[in-house]
Amino acid sequence: MSHTDTRAHEPPAPAGHVTITAITHRGAVRDRNEDSVVLGPMMAACDMATPAQCWVPADEPMVLAVADGLGGHAAGEIASQHVARRLSEIGRQLSSAQALSRALATIDGELREHAVQHQEFDGMGSTVAGLLLTRDGVHTFNVGDSRTYRIEQGRLVQVTRDDAIEGGNTALITQCVGGRTDGRLEPHVQRVDGVAWLICSDGLSDLVTTEEVEKILATSDSDAVAVSELWRAAMAAGGRDNISIILARRE
């Protein structure tokens, strides 16, 4: 995607900043939103009527991420909020893939310990996917089936790996932060190239095809319009899950 594809009606961001446009919403079926989003030092866990947009200086490490509380499990919304809050708090301290992996392991342990101490939260867990942006480069990370795509000349390239087994109309999550899954957490962390990315929960990726997402990105005249149109497309396709979308560009 070129810089003119979706930003003809937006003011230019200052050089050395990251432009972030995001929305998180409960969808058309669920009675609450179990998704949360991380926007650098900020987080959001609510129903947004319109996308939020901000410009964050890129001179310090930052995390951009979507956390999706596990539907049908205890306190999924609390789990996703904890993941998002902790990543927003410690994002500026992360400068490497190893530090990011350790941070995710720590958060996983915190959720598991909370569930042990409070049986009503047994099984609380969350998927997470996003980016760690530093001066030296970009790392993508995920646990579960939330996704990150690099936007490359108008095309989407998935740069995360789904921890899920497809089965009919549902997918079995094979790994999450917290939850009841056994074994040591093994987040997928890798260095990636690019300057523009789309991060989303499966409330978008399960309902809107890659081709339709690419078309919306190419025909929208601003990032805010693009994110709104992606949300509307997921709602029009049934909106059966919470929907969270982050569109980010490094200037």
N, C-alpha and C positions, 0 to 999 in steps of 0.2 A: 504494500500500500504506500503510495506516495504521500508526502506531507499535505498535498492539496486535496486528497480524496475526501476526507471527512472533516476538514477544519476551515472551510472557506468563510464561515461566519463566526469563528472564535478568535479572540485576541491572541496574539502570539505569546507563548510562554517565554519567560526569561531564559537565556542560555544557561546551561548547567543545571537545569531543573528537570524534574520528571512530571509530566502532565498525567493526572489520574482522574478517571471518570468511572463512577461506580454506582451500582444499585443493588439492593437486597430486598426481597419481598417474599411473602408467604405463599404466593401463587393463588390459584383459583379454587383449590380443594382443601388444603391444610388449614387448621384453625389458628396456627401460630407459626412464626418463622423460627426455624431451628438453624438457620445459616447465620454466619457472621463474616464480616470482611475486615481485613487489615490494610490500612492505607498509610504506610510509613508509621509515624508515631501515633496515629489515630486508629480507632476501630469503630465499627458500627454493627449493631445487632437490632434491627427494627424493620418496620415496613416503610420503605421510601416511596413516596408518590411520584417523585421525579429523581433523576440521577444527581448525585453530588459530584462536584468537580473541584480539584485543588491542584496547586503547583507546589511541589516539595523540592527543596534544594538537594542536589545530588552529591554534595561534598561530604556526606556522612553515609555509612551503611544504612539501608532501609529494607524493610520487608513489605511486600505486597502479597496478599493471600486471601483465599476463600476457605472458610471452615464450614463443614456441613455436618451438623449433629445427626447421629444415626436415627433415622425414622423408626418408630416402634420400640426404641430402647428408652430406658429411664433417663430423663433429664438431658436429652440430646441438645437442647438449646443452651443449657448450662455448660455442657462440655465444649460446644463450639465457641461460646463466649469466653471461656477460660483459655482455650487455645489462641484465640484472636487477641485477647488482652495481653497474654504473656508475650506473644510475638511482637506486639506493638511496643511493649515495655523494654524488651531486650534487643530489639532489632538493631539499634545503633551500636551495640556491643559486638555484633557478629561480623567477622571479616574473612571467613573461610568456610569451605564446605564442611570441614571437621567441626568447627564451632557450631554451625547450623545443625548438624546431625546430633551433637551433644545436647543442644537446646531442645530439640524435638524429643529426645529420650527423656530429658528432665521433665518436660511437660506431660509426657506419657506417664511417668512415674507419679506425678502429682495427681492426675486424674484417677489412676488406679488406687492410690492411697486414700483419696477422698471417698471412693466407692467402698473401700474396706471399712472405713470409719462410719459411713452413713449408708446402711443397707438399702434405704429407699432409692439410692442412686446406683445400685448394682447394675453394671453393664453400660454406664454412661460412656460415650465415646464420640469421636468426630473424625471425619476425613479432613484433609487439608492439602491445598496445592497453592503454589505461588512462586515468587521470585525473591532472591536476596540480591540487591543491587549494591555494589561497592565501587570505589574509584577504579579498582583493578579489573572489574568485569562483572558478569551476571551469572548467578547460579539458579537453576530451577530445582524445586523440590516438591515431593508429594508423598502422601500416605493415603491410600484409598482411591476413589474414582473421580474426585474433582480433578479438573484439568487445567493445564496451561498450554497455550498455543503461541508460537512466534508468528507474527504477521510479516510475510515476505512477498513483496511485489503483488499485494492483493490476495495472496493465498495463505491459508492457515496450515501451519506445520505443528502437529502435536509434539511437545517436548517433554511431556510427562508420561509415565507408564501406569496404566490402570491396575490397581490391586482388586480385581473383581473377576468372578466367573459368571458368565451370562447363563440365564435359565429362564426361558420364556419371556415374559414381560418384566421380569425383575432380574437384578444382579446380586450375587452373593459377594459381599465385601470380604476379602481375605486378609486385610490388614487395616488397622485404624489406630488413632491415638487414643489411648484408654480402651474401654470396651472389654469384652470377654475373650478376645483372641489370645491364644497361648504363644509363648516364645518371645524372643527379643525383638523389639521394634527395629525394622530395617527400612528406614526412609530412602526413597530414591532421590539422590542429590547429584547433579552434574553441572558442569560449566556449559554455558550456551552463548551463542552469538545473537545479535539482533538489537533493534532499538524500539520495537513496538510489539506489544504482547496483549493477548486476551486470556484472562483467567476466569473460570466459571465453575459453578457446581453442576451436578448432573441434571438439575432442573432445567438447564438450557441445553446441554449437549445430548441428553436423551430424547429431547422433543424437537429440536431444530437441526436440520442437516447441516453439514459443513458447507455445502454449496449455497444454502440459503443464508447462512451467516456471512459468507464471503460476499454475496450479493448485497446484503444490507450494509456491510462496511463500505463497499464500493460506491453505493448510491446515496449514502447519507451525507449531508453537508456540514456536519459537525460531529465530534465524538459524543456529545450529549444526545444528539438525535440518534446516532447509531446505537447507543446503549438502550435508549428508550424503545427503539424499533426491535431490538433483539428481545427485550422483555415482552413486548407485545406479541411477537411471534411465538414465544413459549406459552404465553397465556392463550393465544388462539389455538394452539395445538393441544389444549386441555389443561395446562398449568397444574398438573397433578402433583408437583413437588415444589418445594421452595426454590426460588430463582435468585442466584447471585452472579453478578457480572462485574469484572474490572477490566477496563481498557486503559492501557498505560503506554506512554511514549517517553523515551529519554531524549532530551534535546541536545 
